[in-house]
Amino acid sequence: MIFSTKKEKKYTFVEAGEGHPLVLLHGLMGGLSNFDKMVNFFSDKRFKVYVPQLPIYDLPVLNTNLTTIAKYIIKFIESHISEPVTIVGNSMGGHVGLILALARPDLVKNLVLTGSSGLYERTFGDSFPRKSDRLYIRKKTEEVFYDPAVATEDLVDEVFDVVNDRMKGIKTVMLARSAIKHNMLNDLPKILTPTCLIWGKQDNVTPPEVAEDMHKFIPNSDLFWIDKCGHAAMMEKPDEFNEILYSWLKDKV
């Protein structure tokens, strides 16, 4: 099913289904399409699914950081949803979810993290060397997944366009640095929200020890592994991901 994208005031988002609200947060190089199969699955399971476009490239340079993005999502929840939500965050989106659960636990009923930053991650680095080299960009994109075939031509094109747009490239690097600076190790024990960690065993970006540490330090957390899977489990192994999450979630809403 193809879902229409809504635009209301400063928000662009996908909305589907009826029931308990799920808010899906994409990563730094991600987008709304990363969650297509999740939207299909959960909108048929009595959930109301929201996928907001994070304002990665729209923020003023001085405010291009994770805290500002978290405030943006807080306002989105307050203006569009009238009850506490389940946050599902991949990569940087998971990091934003951690900030939300800490800052506004009243808005977050459950927290789901997959390949989340927040402790440490391997990224492009402080810059985009050889940014005009499409083969290099393809290689870096393929490294996100266990199966390089998941890095479609369209996905490589999206990443290539970002790194070759000067301002988008600058803001991407700024957010990557913000994620590194905003280390949450000392904050994890304060997050009391029920938390589900779903991790690819072959995640090269936020490797398995990140999931193990998050599980160790977040008091009310459960950890699930998906084998032969990289950094974006909901894209690479969507059926397995959705079944794990649904089994975990159905008794908590």
Disulfide bonds with the S-S distance in Angstrom:
none
